[in-house]
Amino acid sequence: MFNDWKQALEAEGLPLDPTTTEQEAAAARVAARHAGDKEDLVLLLDVLGLPGDDDTLTALLPLLPEDGDPDDMTTETPNAFEAMALSMHSNGDSTDAIISATGLSDDELTELLAAHGQAPDTEAAPEIPAAVTETAVTETVAPAVATEADTLDPGALQDLLAWADEQATAAVRNRAARIRTDWAELIQRRAIDEVEGRVAKLKSELEQAQDELRAIKAGTLPVPAAAPALEPVPVPDTAPAVVAAAPTPIRPAMGSGRTPEQLAAVRAWARANGYTVADKGMIKKAILDAYDAAQQAPAAKAS
């Protein structure tokens, strides 16, 4: 039992430089092959300062000796690179990948696997017929998938999600739930983006209007010219003389051709101007002529 990390590394032929993750994993596998049981393995990992969590123990337990006695092992303890090669082979890595990672030759890897009871990976990959090429597969499968995706509409998407909800596999149901969540989030983000765009546009227009208002108040922006005032209509200095209206034609009457009202007006005028007239009967023609001349004089004077 070692109680010093350097002693353990020297005993296993491991480098004394700072260990990498691969080296720690290889050392843990070596410790597992030397442990008698799970408790012994936990102690070894603790002494060597290696991880001893549940996941690590689960991966190392298959490496414990079947008879539980590490002293009965007849195989030689592998070094770090050989332990890495054995681990990679157990994980299903290809021969080329193991050789590239460990630096072992093909023969050395074959001997190492044989010494530890592991058969080399000699099974060749199945040969793909010439007719079944990548191009043929792409041309056969891809169009079908693309056609379904191109014709997918919201109704088809809902049908697909409903089908996924009825599946017994939890992974399929969970994927459908994630799709619904992503779909709702995308719709919300698009709506937010559209509203933010409108808000930004309105803010820009408001700021521009405020700048114009401040410029007008400060007098740095000319106010649009008002409509030209209407020119006054020139008024001539001398207004045309008002033409006197012609006297109302006198309705013809019996005798003098005047109405009783006109005759009464003539009698009143005649008496006022020193003429003698009777209350009834015909009026002398001279008085009528004088009356007519007196009435026409003001109109002629006005014109």
Secondary structure, DSSP 8 states (H G I E B T S, - for coil): ---SHHHHHHHTT--SS---HHHHHHHHHHHHHH-SSHHHHHHHHHHHT----HHHHHHHGGGS-TTS-GGG--S----HHHHHHHHHHHTT--HHHHHHHH---HHHHHHHHHHTT------------TTS-HHHHHHHHHHHHHHHHHT--HHHHHHHHHHHHT-S-HHHHHHHHHHHHHHHHHHHHHHHHHHHHHHHHHHHHHHHHHHHHHHHHHT-S---------------SS---------------SSSS--HHHHHHHHHHHHHTT----SSS---HHHHHHHHHHHHHHHHHH-
